[in-house]
């Protein structure tokens, strides 16, 4: 079984957050920032942007969940938060 690095975890969490933001139709700016930092990470393997924008996405999704509890899963928030804590 392959070892998953903290960088891979935050990249996956950011991809999942971007997909969720898109499906909810919210936070276009954060979606664009996520797309940029995910692409940037693929090029230079520097995860700093993933952590920064991943934190913004986490806050946005957490806020949205407080208004619409069934629209954002606890697992998604837990996965993003866990990946952020690895930084």
Buried (B, 14 or more C-beta within 10 A) or exposed (E): EEEEEBBEBBBBBBBBBBEBBBEBEBBEEBBEBBBEBBEBBEEEEEBEBBBEBBBBBBEBBEEBBEEEEEEBEEEBBEBBBEBBEEB
